[in-house]
Amino acid sequence: MNERQPEDPDARAREIELQMTDDERFSLLVGVLGKGDLWPLRDERIPPDVSMSAGYVPGVTRLGVPALMMSDAGLGVTNPGYRPGDSATALPAGLALASSFNPALARAAGEVIGREARSRGINVQLAGSMNLARDPRNGRNFEYLSEDPLLTGVLAAESVSGIQQQGVISTVKHFSLNCNETNRHWLDAIIDPDAHRESDLLAFEIAIERARPAAVMAAYNKVNGSYAAQNSVLLNDILKTAWGYRGWVMSDWGGTPSWECALAGLDQECGAQIDAILWGAEQFTDRLRAAYAEGRLPKERLSDMVRRILRSMFAVGIDRRGDPPEPDMDAHNKVALQIAREGTVLLKNDGTLPLASVERIAVIGGYAQVGVPTGCGSSTVVPPGGYAEVIPIGGPGLTGGTRNLYLLPSSPLEELRKQFPSAQIEFDRGLTPAEAVLVARRADAVIVFAIRVEGEGFDSADLSLPWGQDEVIAAVAAVNPNTVVVLETGNPAAMPWRDSVNAIIEAWYPGQAGSRAIAEIIAGKVNPSGRLPITFPVDLSQTPRPELPGLGEPVGTATPIDYSEGADVGYRWFARTGQRPMFPFGHGLSYTRFEYRDLVVAGGETVVAGVDVVNAGNRAGADVAQLYLIGAPGGRRLRLLGFERVDLKPGQSRRVSIEADPRLLADYADGAWRITPGSYSVAVGASAAAFAFTAEVELAGRAFGR
């Protein structure tokens, strides 16, 4: 693989931009959507010999500037009809990856995506999905990582780094507050600016400073009255000035409402054909050129837009790529399997799991005889061999056609038969409680698979399971107390039956190898180690917005959402309001037992904590030690300060050291981070609601950052 050595990307971008004509400059500012299932027209701006993808931007051959070939997303290289017959590794949901609390695994996932993108000629991967999970009904939460800025920022950074190390540009998205899908183009996210810096923007800040993503994708929604792509405070003041970001800002597809976005910091319009539908015209073609000719777009700004794009190309090295190596798909499947293993969360276990000597097992519902579900929308990946089945559902808006039940092979039923070869396993589709009960009564143990379709473009109306699944589970548990429920969802579920079943597993959307991981955990071949990256409420009354604004309104209805919780997202909201959730952030059970010993904490500029983690059980397993701030001068405050995942054999112990990012101890106000001097309380434990030890530490006061 012959690749040229890197040069100074800033100097080279300046040199190349100065040689460009205005036509060449403007050509880099517009990305067009390729022909696919949802966009059946081939755009004449895409050359006939160019493979279709989510976005195409022409290069400048005479100056060595490559064309940009863009593809979704963060769960694999997607193919919604662009390249017939193409497939890619279908990784588990972002929430499953985050449940591992394993940065190394996030990097491995990014490497898988980067290698497979590069092998297809893709050089921009629209990955890095990292909006905080502020609402458990958000249809895209499955793509994102968590409700916590530290966990989200760290894992997103590792994934982005894994992609870009393969010579493929990665974005981070959606900047910012794309936390609901209902009427997302017309949603106005209202938030206190300082609280925004302490939460969602802090997650982006951490990811950007750690991974240096080459591009940032603006969100569809407004933020405090201005569209994200036209929000100078977000793009110019914070991203490019305060953080010194040197890459480029692209729009989401159809997310450029006017040419003035260029003045506010947007550098590239993507999916321009959709803008023509939503806003009446493409914005960075004729309209931006006219503004330039009339002097409304300064030449310096045009040059800056182009140089940012060029700089990112050269920094990642997409112009230096040799022939890509053939991806090792078997190795990539192992990564998908490991994410599913480490990301599956055992929520409840009254002694049923792991299943031991059982002669008769009933498997009920969830299309377990076919495959496992995946979320729908732009992140949906066609797995090797294709989908096991696609069941159309539909819905309003541009993404209604992508709302389907996509089932990935393999079958959980068949994987359970492999794990329990001597057991008699009977399957029922779970169509009605009465039929399911007949099978459940005959079994020594029952495994019910429960699913929910969630995806881009729509939020769930509530947290119930569709198609009468809650009623089926309740009926089955009433006749067989030895019932295990496996949830395959992209969000928390209400679980009115939770006290009646013996075990609950949250498998999320577990990807192409998820069936095997689920069966291995049920059989005890794999010790569950996932920890919740989002809080599971008892019901919606515990959330900041029990009634979701705009739900049920026609597409196009302007919808303000007041994020009144500010920086107190998820577990922080529960601590602030004194409520007890169904399952807290960080929660997850194991088949072994862990203890924490000898907590030592030091202060000064920040908090540094050390603790011994001990496997006090009789099985090898993994624990996630979590360090929290629980009190600060002025009152109680709950924030995750750090975490570390450790794998331990029975009786083994390991010393874990965690140093807190000072921003997690500070308040943002008056343009700077400020730590108030005084005594701070910290705790180490297994979740945001289960602390083993607490300690007091003195911190010096200081102001820092911007």
N, C-alpha and C positions, 0 to 999 in steps of 0.2 A: 504494500500500500504506500504509494509515493505521495506525500503531502508536503507542500511548501512550508517553511518555517514562518511563524507569525511575525508580523511587523507591528509597529506602534499603530493601533487601530485609529486613534484620534488623528494622527498626522496623515495617515493614508486616506481617511475619510475626507479631510480638508483638501488634500491634493486631488482626489478623484472628483469631488463636487465642483471644484473650480474649473474642471475641464468639461463639465456637462453643459448641454444646451438646456434651455428652459423646458422644452418638450421632454427631454430625458428626466429632468428633475420632477416634473409633474407626473410622469409615468410611474415613479416609485411611490406615489402617494395614494394610489387607488388599487385595492385588491378586489377581484371579481370572483364570484362564486362559480364553480364548475358545474357542469351538467350532472345531475344525479336524480335519485328517486323523487326528491321534494322540489327540485328545480330542473324541469325536463328540457330546458332550452340551452343550447350551446352558445356561449358568448363569443362573438367574432374576435374579441380581443385575445382569446386564448388560441395559440397556434394549433393547427391540426395534429401535430405530432406530440403534443403535451398531454400527459396523463391527467385525468380529472381529479380534482381535490376540492377541499372546502374553500381554498383561496389561491388565486394566482396573481402575481405581480411581475411584470416583465423585467428582465435584466437589461444591462447595457453592455453588449458583447464587446464592443470596441474598447471599453475601459476595464474589462475583466470583472464586471459586476454581474453575479448570477441572478437568474429569476428566483423569486420566492414561491415555493410550493408549500401550502399550508394545510395541515390536517388536524382535526380534533383527535384526541383530547387526553385526559389524564388517566384513563383506565385502559388504554391501549390505542392503537392506530385504527381509527374508525373508517368505515367504508359504507356510508349510506347510499349505495348504488353508484358511486363514482367509478369504481374499478370492478366490473363484473368478475366474479370468481375469486376476488381477493379476500383474504382473511388475516387475522392477527391474533396474538395472545389476548384473551379476554380476562383482564385482571379483576380481582374483587373490588368492591366499592371503596371509595376513599375513606368512609367511616370504618370499614374493616381494616384497612391499612393503619389508620390512626389508632384503632383498638389494640394494635400490637405495641404501641409506644416504643417502636423500634426504628430509630433513624437509619440504621444500616439497611434495613429491609426497604425503607422508602427510597434509598439511593438505588438499591437493586431493581426496584420497580421502574425507576426512571431510566436505568440502563437498558432494561428490556424494551421500553417504549422508544428510546433513542435509536437503538440498533435496528428495530423493525421499521421505524420511520425512514431511516437512512437507506435501508435496503430497497425501499420503494421510491426513492428519489425525493422524499419529503425532507425539506430542510427547515421548516418552522412547525413546531408542534404546539398546538393551542391547549397546552396543559397548565399545570399550576393552579387548579381550582381550589380556592382557599377562603371563600367567604365564611364568616362565623355562623354557626347554626343558632340563629336567634329565635326561630319558630319551628316547632316539631312538625308542622304541616308543610314546610317548604319542600316543593317537589324535587329540588336539586340538592338537598342536603346529602344524599347518598354520594354525590360527586365530591363534596367538600370533606373536610377533615375533622373539625371539632368545634366546640363552643369556646375554646380557650385560645388566647392569642399566642402564648408560648408554644404549646403543642402544635398548633396549626402552622406557625411560622417556621419552626424547626423542621417538621416533616415535609412541608412544601419546599423548603430550601434544599433538602436532600434529594427529593425527587427531581427538582429542576436541575441540580448539579449533575445527577445521573444522566439526564437527557443531553445536556449541553456538552458533557465530556465525550459524547459520541459524535460531536460535530454537527449537532442539530440545535437550532434556536428554540428556547422554551419561553412561553409567556408566564406571567402570573395574572390571575383574574379572579373575580370581576371587580375592578377598582372603582367604587367601593359600595358596600351595603346592598348588594344584590341578594338580599336575604329572604325574599319572597318572589314567587313566580306569577302570582295573580296580577294581570294587567301590568306586567313588568315594564313595558315601554312607557306607561303613563303613571308609574308609581313615584311618589315623592317621599324619600326617606328623610324624616326630620330627626335630628339628633344634636345634642349639645356638642360643639366643636371640640372641646377639651376631652369629653368622654369618648368621642370618636377616635382621638389620638391614643387614648388608653386602651382601646379594644381592637376594633377591626383594622384600623390603620397601624396599630402596633404589630399586628400579625404580618401585614404586608412589609412593614419596615424591617422586621427581623428576617423575613425571607429574602428581601432584596439585598440587605447588607451581607448576608451569608452566601447567597448563591449568585448574585449579580445576573438575574435573568435579563436576556437581551431585549425583551419587550414586555410591556404592561398593557393588558387589555382593559379598557374602560367598561364600566357597567352600563346596562340599558337605562336604569332608573335615574331620576333626579336625586340630588343630595342637597337638602336645605334650599330647595327651589330652583336649582340649576342642574340641567342634565349632566351626568358624570363626564361625558365626553366634551362638555362645554363649560366645565367647572374649573375656573382659573385657580381657585383656592386649592382644590385637590391637585390639579396637574402642574400648575406653575409654582405656586407658593410652597406646597408641601413636598410633592414628589421630586420636582426638578431643582428647587432651590434649597429647601431645608434639608432634604436627604441627598442632594447632589446626584440624582439619578442621571445616567449618561446614555441610557438606551432610548428606544422610541416607544411612543404610546399609540396603540392601534385601537380602533373602535371595535365593538362587538358587531356582528353581522346585522345591519339595519339599525345601528346605534349611533348614527351621525345625523342629528336633526338639522344642522345648518352648516354653511361654510365657515361661519364665525368660530366653530370649534377649533379651527387652526389657530386663531388668536388666543384661545384659552389653554392651548397646550397639546391638543390632539395632533399627531403627526401623520396619521394614515387612516383613510376610510376603507373599511373592509366590508365585503358583502354588499357592494355598492348598489347592485340591482334591487336589493330589499329596501334600501333607503329610497329608491325611486317609488316603490309601492307605498311605504309608510309616510314619507315626507314630501312626496310629489316630484322629487328629482334626486339624482346623484349630486352630492355636495362638493366633492373635491375634483370634479371634472370641469365642466363649463363654468359653474358658479365660482369656484375658487380661482380659475384662470381669469375670469372677468374681474374679480376683486383685486387680483395682482396687477392686471393691466390698468386698473383705475387707481392704484396706489393704496388701496385699503388693506392689502396684505403686503407688508414690507418685504423687500428682497432679503433682508437679514433673517427674517423668520422662515422664508422658503428655504434658504440655505441651511438653517438649523434643522428643519424637518428632515431634509435629505441626508445631512451629515449624521444625524442620530441613527437613521436606518442603516447607512453604510457602516458606521462605527460598529454596530451590533453584528453585522455580517462578518466583518473582519475580526472582531474580538472572539467570536465563537469559531470562526474559521470555515464557514460554509463555502467560501471560495477556494479553499485549499484541499477539499476532500478528494481523495483518490477513489478507486473503486471500492464500494462497501463490501465487507465480508458477509458471507451468508449467515443469517441468524441461526443460532442453535435452538430450534423450537422446543426440543425436549428439555433443555436447560431452562428455557423461559417458562415452560409449564411447571417446572419445579418451583420457580419463584412464585408463580400464581398459587401453587399448592401451599407453600410456606406462609404466604400472606393469609390464606384462608385458615390455616391451622392456628397461627398466632393471633389472628383477628377475631376469631369466634369467641364470644363471651358467654360463659356459664353464669346466668343471672340467679338461678335458684337451683338448689339440689338438696332434697330431703332424704338422701341416701340411695336413690334409685340408680344414679349414674356413678361409675360406669356400669352398664348392664353386665351382669355376670352370667350365671348358668340359667338361661331361660330357654324353654322349649318352644313356646309359641309367642310370636311377636306380631302385633297388628300395626301396619303402617297405613296412615290415613291422610288423605288430602294433599293439597299443595302441588298437584301435578308431579308428585314424587316418582311416578312411574316413567316420566318423560325427561325431566331435567330440573335445573334450578333457574329462578328468574334473575333478570338483570334490569337495572333502571333504563328508562327510555329517554330519547333525545339525542343531542349531538354527541354524547359520550358513548353511545351504544356501539359495541364492537362485534363484528361477525367473527365467531371463533373458527379455528381449523375444522373443516368438514361442514361448516354452516350451523345454523340454529337447529336445535332439536325440534322446535315448533314455534310458530309465530301466530298469536291469536289477536286479531284486530280489536281495538276498543274505540279509538277515535276521540275527537273533542274539537272545540272551537279554536280559532286562531291559526297562525302560521305553523305551529308545531303540533296541531291536532293529528296530523297524519302519522306522526311518530309515536303516538300513544298506543302502544301495543304491549301485550304480554310476550316478551321475548324469553324463551327458555333455552338455556345453554345445556349441551350434553356435559357430563353424563347423568344418569339417573340415580338419585339417592336410594331408591328401592333396590337397584342392582348392587350398589356399593354396600348396602347393609347386608345383602345376601352373601357377599364376599367375606364380610367380617364375621357373620354368624352362619357358617356353612351347615351346621347341624341343626339349626333351629327351623321350625316351620313358620314361614313368614307369609302372612295374608295381607293383601292390599285392598283398601276401599277408597274410592275417589273423594269421599267426604261431601257428597252432593246434598245429603240431608242428615239431620241428627239421627233419625230413626234407623237409617241404613248403617250409619257408622257405629251405632250402639250394638248392632247385631254382631259385628266383627270384634268390637272391643271386649265384649263379654267373654269371648272364647280365648282371649290372650292372657299370657302372664305379664306382658308389658305392652303398652301402646305408645307409638311414636306418631304424633300429629304434626304434619308440616303445614304451616300457615304462611300465606304470602299476601303481598299488597303491591299493586302496580303504582310506582311513583316516577315522576320524570319532569323533564324540562317543559316549561310553559304552563304548568298548572300546579296549584297547591291542593292538598287533601282538605276535605271539608271538616273532618274530625280525625280522631285517632283509632277508630274502630277498624276491624278487619272486614273486607268486603265479602260479598257472596255468602253471608250467613256462617262464616267460619267461627265466630265467637260462640254461636249457638251450638255448633258441632263439637267444639272443644268442651264446653260446659256439659253437654250430654254424655260425652265419652268419659270425662273425669268422674261423673256421677256413678257410673257403673264399673269403672276400673281405676282405683286410686293410684295404680302404678303407671301414671300417664306422664309422658315427656312431650313438651311442645317445642318445636324448632321453628323459630321465626325467621323468615327470609323477607326482610323489609328494608326500606331506605330511611326509616325514621322510627321513633318509639311507637309502641302500640298501647292501647288502653288496658288490655288484659283484665277484664272483669272476672275471669276465671282463675286468676293467679293463685288464690289460696286453695284451690281445689286440685291443682296438679302438683306432682312431686318434683318436677324439674322443668326449667325453662332455659333454652339456648337461643341467644341472638346470633344468627349466622350472617345477618345483613344480606347483601347480594354477593354471594361468595365466589363468583367467577367460574371459569371453565373447569377448575379442579375442586370446586367447592363440595361436590357430593362426596368425594373421597374423604376430605377433611372432616365433614360432619360425621360420617360413619366411623372414622377412626376415633373421634372424641367420644362418641356414644359407647363404643366398644372398649375404650380405655387404652387404645394403642397410642393415643396422643393425649397428653395432659393439657386441658384447656388453660390458656394464659391471657386471653384478651381482657382488656379493661375498658369500660365505657368512656368514649370521648365526648359523649353528650349525656345530659341528665334525662332520665325517664320520669316525667311527671305522672302523678296518679290520674289526673285528668286536666283538661284545658283551663279549668278555673285557677290552677296554680301558676299559669303562665302570665306574662305581662299583658297579653292581648287575647283573652278568652274568645272574643269575636274577631275574626280576621277581617280587617278593613278591605272592602272591595269584593269580598267573596260573593259570587252570584251576580255581580254586576256585568253588563255587556262589555265585550272586548272594546277597548278604547276609552273606558271610563277613567277619568283622572282620579287617582287614589292616593291621598296622603297617609303615610304610616308614621306615627309618632313613636320612635324608639325611646320611650320615656325611661326605660331601664338604664339607658346610657351605657357605661362601661360594665355594669353589673349583668353580664350575660350568663345564662345557664346556671351553674352551681353558685355563682356570685349572687344571682337574683334570689335563689332559695335561701342563702345565708342572710341576705338583706331583709327578706320578708319573714324569716323564721319558719318557713314551711319545710315539711319533710317529704322528699320525693319518693316515688315508688322504688327507683334505683338511682343512687347518686353517681355523679361524675367520678370516674376512676374505679368504679366497682367491678368486680369480676372474681368468680370463685375458682378454686383449683381442686384437684384430687389429692393434693398434699397440703401441708400447713406451714405458714411462714411466720417468723417472729422477727421483731426489730429490737436491737440491743445497743446500749452504749451510745446514745445520741450526744454529740459534742457540737456546739455551735459557736462560731466566732463572728464578731461584728466589725464596725469601723465604717469603711466605704460601702460595703454590701454584706450580705449574709453568706457565710460558708458553713455548711453542715456536713458532718460525717456520721454514718450509722452502720452498724453491722446488720446484714440481712441473713437470716438463718433458715434453712429448710429443716423444720422440726418434724416433718412427716416421713413416710416410708416410700415415697415415689419421687423420682426426679421431676423437676418442674421449673417454671419461670415465674418470677414475681416482678412487679413494677413498684419500686420504692418511690413515694411521692412526697415532696416537701412543699408545705403550704405556709403562707403568711396568714395568721389568724387574728392578729391584732396590731394596731399601730397607734401612735399618739393621736388622740381624738376619738378613738372608738374601735369597734370590731371591723375587720376587713378580711375577706377570704380571697386569696389569689394563689394559684399554682406557681411556685418559684422554681421548680425543677423536678426532674424525674430520671430514673435510670432502671432499665430492664436488666435483670440478672438471671442466668440459668444456673440452677444449683442441684446437685445430687443430694440424696437423703443424708442429713447430718452436716452437709457442707455449709459454710458461711462465707460471706464476702463483705469487705468494707466498701461502702459506697460514699463518694464525696460529691456534693452538689454545691455549686456556686451560683447565686441568684443574679440574673440580669438586674442591674440597679433600677431600670425603668419599671420593673414589677413592684418595687418598693416605694415608688415615687407617685406623685400627682403631677399631671400636666396642667399648667396654668401660666398665663401671661407669656406664652411663647417659649417655655422651657420646662424641663422636668425638674421637680424639686422634692428632695427627701427632707422631711421634717426631723430635726434631731430629737433623740429620745429613745425610749424603750419599745422594742418590737417583739411580738410573740410569734413563734413559728411552731410548726408541728410536722411530724413525719407519720405517715400511715398508709393504708391500703386504698383509701378513697377520700373524697372531699368531705365525707361524713364519718370516717372511721380512723381516728388518730391513736397511735400507740404511745407517742411521747410528745410533750410540749416543752418549750424552752424560751427563755427571755434573752434578748440580745440588745446591746446599745449600738445605735447608728449615729454617725456624725451627719449633721445637716449640710446639704450642698445643692446647688443648681447646676444643671448641665444640659447639653443638647439643645435642639431647636424644635 
